[in-house]
C-alpha cells in the first residue's frame, strides 16, 4: 500500500493557520513587559517582548561617584538580563504553536 499523498489545499490551509498562530503569538509576546535586573535588583530595566525599552530604575544606593564603571556594568547586565527574558518569552510563544499539521510532512 502506498502512503496517501497530501492534498495541496489542505497543506495551504495548514500553512496559513500556522502563520496566523505565529502572528498571534508574536503579537501577544510583543505586548508583555519583562524586567531585567542586576546587582540584586538595584538596577532594573523594563522592556516589552517587542524589544521596546520602557524604563530604567537605579536605586540611589547603587550610585557611587567614585565607581561609575560599576554602575555602567550593572546597567549593562540588567539590559542583558532583560533581553534574555524577551528571548525566553519568544521561545515560549513559539512553543505554544500547533505544529502537528507539518509533522507528517517532515517526518
URNOR-V209674 format. One record per run of one state. SS is the DSSP state (hx for helix, st for strand, lp for the rest). FROM is the first residue (numbers start at 1). TO is the last residue. If there is no record, write none. Layout:
ss=SS from=FROM to=TO
ss=SS from=FROM to=TO
This chain:
ss=lp from=1 to=7
ss=hx from=8 to=31
ss=lp from=32 to=32
ss=st from=33 to=38
ss=hx from=39 to=41
ss=lp from=42 to=42
ss=st from=43 to=48
ss=lp from=49 to=52
ss=st from=53 to=58
ss=lp from=59 to=59
ss=hx from=60 to=62
ss=lp from=63 to=67
ss=hx from=68 to=95
ss=lp from=96 to=99
ss=hx from=100 to=106
ss=lp from=107 to=107
